[in-house]
Amino acid sequence: MEDKIFLTKEEALKIAKIDNNQIHNFVSTSFALIGVDYNLETFNRYLDEATCIEVGGEHCRGMNHALAVQRNGEVYFFEHNEDKLKELLKEKGVE
């Protein structure tokens, strides 16, 4: 099992792939994986309300959605910038 890599809101914003004030997100439901774009205001609110923000595992990174945000019992997988994530992990001494 991989060690969990927890993030602050500031770190999450640093690696988030924000384009035209939007960020893509996957939510896992009982029957499907649903994708949706959220505006930056909503994304910031989710980060503020998060019980946990962490880097998702290998599969999440492979889909470029490794910014895992737990909120209200759900996990939201937001799109990340892989180069910025690698840089952050290097700064944290993880990768």
QUIFENRA-V536145 format. One record per backbone hydrogen bond with DSSP energy under -0.5 kcal/mol. NH is the residue of the N-H (numbers start at 1). CO is the residue of the C=O. E is the energy in kcal/mol with one decimal. If there is no record, write none. Layout:
nh->[NH:NH]
co->[CO:CO]
e->[E:E]
//
This chain:
nh->[6:7:12:13:14:15:16:17:18:19:19:22:23:25:26:27:28:29:29:34:34:36:38:40:43:44:45:46:47:48:49:50:50:51:52:54:55:56:56:61:62:63:64:65:67:68:68:69:69:70:70:71:71:74:76:77:78:78:79:80:81:82:85:86:87:88:89:90:91:92:93:94:95]
co->[4:53:8:9:10:11:12:79:16:17:22:19:38:36:77:34:75:27:32:27:32:25:23:21:39:40:41:42:43:44:45:46:47:70:70:68:5:54:66:57:58:59:61:60:78:54:66:67:76:52:68:69:74:71:69:26:67:76:24:64:15:80:81:82:83:84:85:86:87:88:90:89:89]
e->[-0.6:-2.9:-2.4:-2.5:-1.5:-1.6:-1.4:-1.9:-1.2:-0.5:-2.7:-1.1:-2.4:-2.0:-2.2:-2.5:-0.7:-0.6:-3.1:-2.8:-0.6:-2.4:-2.9:-1.7:-2.3:-2.6:-1.9:-2.5:-2.2:-2.3:-2.1:-0.6:-0.8:-2.5:-1.1:-2.6:-2.4:-0.6:-3.0:-2.5:-2.3:-1.2:-1.5:-2.8:-1.8:-2.4:-1.3:-0.5:-2.9:-3.0:-0.5:-0.5:-2.7:-2.2:-2.7:-2.9:-2.8:-0.8:-2.6:-1.8:-3.0:-0.7:-2.4:-2.8:-2.1:-2.3:-2.8:-2.1:-2.2:-2.1:-0.9:-3.0:-0.9]
//
